[in-house]
């Protein structure tokens, strides 16, 4: 079986899920995407303490979905069922946990938060 070569983006996705799982939160693709782009909605703003919050502002939800799908296919992620919402959420596997710690040991990781340039959609001009 082929091995997935982890790059910094895969690491950021895994690190996001790891930090959520450590606090007993389990995300969907949309949740991982919102954290990585630094969404300021009421659901995700409380997770702004996560080190990867706002670190991939140029990504689309489709791109993040591809990353999580590949991590799931290669065994870095598993899914856990929530009976109240009847949905499957992401959870890091042992392989995923080991990969996160190995990546941190072997790479100098800088998780810089990028500022989103938001221009107002309505302005008053005198």
N, C-alpha and C positions, 0 to 999 in steps of 0.2 A: 504494500500500500504506500502511495506517495505521502510524503510529509509536507505539511504546510509550513512555509518559511514565514515566520512572524516578522513584520516590519513595525514601525512606530505606530501606524494607524491601527493595526490589529491589537497592539499592546494597549492603546488608548481605549478601545472597545472593551477589551478584557478587564482593564483596570476599572473602568466605569461600572461594569457589572459586579466586579469583586467588591468594590466599596459599597455598592447598594446591598449586595448579599450579606456583607459583614454587619449591616444594620437591619437585616431581615426584611429587606425590600427586594422585590423581584420584578424586573422590567419587561415590557414588550419592546419590539423594535422601535416604536414611536417614542418610548421613554428614553431609550439609549440615545436616539437622535436628538431629542429635545435637550438633554444634558450636554451632549457634545457640541451643539451649536449655541448653547447658552440661552435657551428660551426663557423669557421672563414671565411666563404664565404662572398662575397660582399653584399648579400642580408641581412644577419643576423648580421654582425659585427657592424652595426650601432645601434643595439639594445643591445649592451653589457652593457648599463647602467641599464638594468632591473635586479632587485635584484636576480632573479632566473637563470640568464644567467650562464651556465656552472655548475649548481648545481646537475645535474643527468647524469654524464658522462658515466655511465655504462649501461644506458638504450638503448633499441633498438627502432626503429620507431614503430614497431608492439606493443610494450608494452605501449608506449605513446598513440597510437591509441586506445587501450583498455581503458585506463583511460579517454580519452576524450569522448569515446562512452558511458561509464557508467555515466559520468557527464551529458551528453546530455539526456540520458534516464531518469535520475532522476530529470531533470528540472533545473539543475544548469547552463546549457548552452543552448542557442538557436542559430539559424543560421540566418544570414542576407545575402541577395542576392546581388551580385555585377553585374550590367548589362553589364559592359565592358568585364569582363572575363567569365560571365555566370556561376559562381560558387557560392556555399554557404560557408560562412565563419563563424567562431565562435564569439559569443557575449555573455557576461555574463548576466544572468537574475537577477532579484531582489533577488531571492533565493540564487543565486551564490554570489552576493555582500554581502548579510547578512552573509552568511557562512564564507566568507573570513574574515570579521571583527570579527565575533564570534570566529573563530579559533585563530586569533591573540590575542584576549582578554583572552582566556582560556588556551593557550599554550605558552610556551616560544619558540619562533621560531628563529632559527639561520640558515641563508641561506648562508652557507659556499660555496664558489666557489672551485670546485675541479680542480686541474691541470691535464690536459690530458698529459699522457706520450707518446710523439710522437717520435719514433725513425726514423731516416732518412732511406729512401728506397735505396738511392744510396750514397755511400761515396767513397772518394779517399783515398787510403792507400798507403803511400810511402814505 
